[in-house]
Amino acid sequence: MDTFPDNDHAVIWKSCLSKKSKGVGHPSAIVSMGKKHAKCTILIRVLTTGERIVSKKSYPCPTGKVVNKHYAGKDFHGKGQFTTFVQLQGLNTEGNLSPRSPWLNL
């Protein structure tokens, strides 16, 4: 039986970035939340090594408990190194697996 996250708290997420095709990146986030989490917004951004935003997409947080829900960011074109940065705005989180993805070279 799955008990994580529990109903009262625990919000975790993982930032992901994959290469869709040559020069095209595909950001995403995997989110798990307890049943009684506060209202929030999931913000998925892709940054360059100079912290310039090249992709941005947001979703309202789901209601109720979710486990490993996948959210796709906006695909982008580019050359160089990029990282996905995910924030849950409006929440004070108790845990986070990975706010940033590993760097991806396109």
Secondary structure, 3 states (H helix, E strand, C coil): CCCCCCCCCCEEEEEEEEEEECCEEEEEEEEEECCCCCCCEEEEEEEECCCCEEEEEEEECCCCCEEEEEEECCCEECCCEEEEEEEEECCCCCCCCECECCCEEC
